[in-house]
Amino acid sequence: MSFESIPREKIPWYPSIDTDACIGDKECINFCKNNVFEWDEERNVPVVKNPLNCVIGCSACSKICPAEAISFPRLSELREFIKKIRESKL
């Protein structure tokens, strides 16, 4: 799955947070070293502050979330998207 020639802002790969399921343990913020998340003090939940900092294909934060409150698109959707982008450039 090669995507290096596609500008990052065109690739829809970043987490979504189910704030109703979130237990507020901040594991996602502590885990992600790419500064994707930020803590919203007012709402007491994490937010996706820098979605384009998310490493394409990585979903590790969703695996460490004990509440399963973080989700990503399916990898098959990512592959299909990249395939369509490549085909449109031909």
Buried (B, 14 or more C-beta within 10 A) or exposed (E): EEBEEBEEEEBEBBBEBEBEEBEEBEBBBEBBEEEBBEBEEEEEBBEBEEBEBBEBEBBEBBEEBEBEBBBBBEEEEBEEBBEEBEEEEE
